[in-house]
Every structure is written in C-alpha cells, then in structure tokens.
Amino acid sequence: MRVVLLRILVFVLLLIGLALLLDPLFTSIHQHGKGTKAQWLWRMHQRSYDAVILGSSRAWWNIDMQAVDSACGGRSINLANNHFTPAEMLLAMKLFVRNGNGARKVLIQVDHSTLTEEQQGFSSTVYDFVPFLDDSLVYGHLAPRDPEWFWLRHVPFWRYIKYNFKWGIEQAVLSALDRRPVPFDSSGSYFSPNDRFYGKPGLPYTPERHAFGNDLIDLLELCKANGMEPILFTSPYFGLEIPADAREALPGVARAAGYTLHDYTDSIPDMACFNDNKHLNRVGGARFTRMIARDLICPATR
C-alpha cells in the first residue's frame, strides 16, 4: 500500500509540475496569437480613430468599417463580437482605453434584449479573455462577478483544460505556427458569406422590462471621461413583430438617461437583404453601412 501511495504522490506531483510548466507557455502563445477579437485588442496600443463600433454580432456582421473609411475619409474599427453583452463591451473598452487608444465617437449597438435586466451578465464570448487573466484589469473586471474566474486564474493550466475547445493544444499549435484563422479583416469587420434567408416571415417579440444596466451606464461614462462621444443605435431586424408600447420603450429609456437612440429596427424592410431575422447579408450590410456612415459617423459630408 505504501508503494502504491508513493507512486500516486509522484504521479500527482508530476502532473502539477507539468501544469506549472505548460500554463505560462500556453498563455504566452495565446496572448501573442490571432483568431479572436480579444487577442487583436490586446495588441492594439496608442492608436487614434474617428469611430469605434461596439456591440454584438448584429454590429459585427452588419457594418463594413473599410467602406465607412472610404465614405468618410477617416479611420475606424469594429470591436463588436458575437453575443457581446454590455459587461463584455465594457471590458473591451477598458482595455482599449488602458492601452492608450482613443476615438472621437463610439457607436454602441443596443437592442430589445440588450436593454433588459436579463442581458447584464456575460455570454460565452467572455472566455475569449481566458489567456489574459494575468492582467489585473481583466481579472479585476471578471473575478467579482463569478467565482469561476478565481479557479481559472489560480489553478495552473485549469483554464486551458476546461476551455480546450477554444484554447487547447490544436489552437496553441496553430497560433505558434501563425496559422490560426482570423474571422475578421484589418478593421475588425466580418460579413457572413450566407446570402440566402434562413429566418421566418415574422419575428414575434415579447416585451420585457427595459432599463439601462450598470454595465451600460459605466460604458457610456467611460467613453465620455476619455473624450469619446457615445452614440446608441439599433441594427435592422426583418419582420420584428413588436407592440407599439414596446417599440417606444427603448427610445424612452434612452431619453431618460440623457441619450438619443438612433433606431434602425425597420430601416431595411427587404428580406433579400437578410441572412435571418436579426442579421443582414452582404447586400444588406453594405446598405446599412452607408446609413451609419451618413447619419452617425460623418454627417457633415452629406
């Protein structure tokens, strides 16, 4: 029995030693790799922009920042990401500012789900920040919200075991070889290649209690404190069946907080411009990009 216990102890110690060795190695590889917006943002320092886009996939897939720059003669980027909630937008903007970056305008995409109490937490996209838990800003933003982040940060290599589908051996090898795919262009934009419509003729909407959550308020204040004008907008839907009182709720909530909401919910009624009820295709994205540039980013050039 003593020999068995000794072998188990040696095995456990070897595992701990391996974890202590691999954790900083994987962290270094992933921090300097490509493939996610978090990695891209990590490398962004001392840059100045005319406009920054923040939001979920409805802002990421639907707006072409290179076309904006051509129309406005400026420099802009798209920091939006899949499923991004206000808490994740706030973290991205904290890193953006901390790294010495700035912009004249920050366009923040909100919609009927963003401005509800249910959407004030995190989505699965927050795990894009797993390799950056050694950063006190990232850890300080995440740790108070969920005890999971304590264990991911302090147990060697646990973060890369638990989220191996995103930060595992395959991704580490591809990153080390600089072969990991990057799903966005140099401006952070991505247009889905799907041109068919996969949605439904109408999208029922059940009204919820709309409000500005603390994360959205902090995001707006962070922008203003750093000389950036925050602008709120919605992306187009197709066939959103929303009652009149709910339709007025979002602009009313924005006005109560001292902001104007630029509502593009019904701005593109053509189904041929959509992939589904919530996402534009390339034709619709190009059309919406022209609207955003004309109305919000460089209206003086009209």
Secondary structure, DSSP 8 states (H G I E B T S, - for coil): -HHHHHHHHHHHHHHHHHHHHHHHHHHHHHHT--SSHHHHHHT--S-EEEEEEE-SHHHHTT--HHHHHHHHTS-EEE---TT--HHHHHHHHHHHHHTT-EEEEEEEE--TTTTBGGGSS--GGGGGGGGGTTSHHHHHHHGGG-THHHHHHHSTTHHHHHTHHHHSHHHHHHHHTT-----S-TTS----S--S--S-S-EE-----B---HHHHHHHHHHHHTT-EEEEE----SSEE--HHHHHHHHHHHHHTT--EE--TTS---GGGBSSSS-B-HHHHHHHHHHHIIIII-GGG-
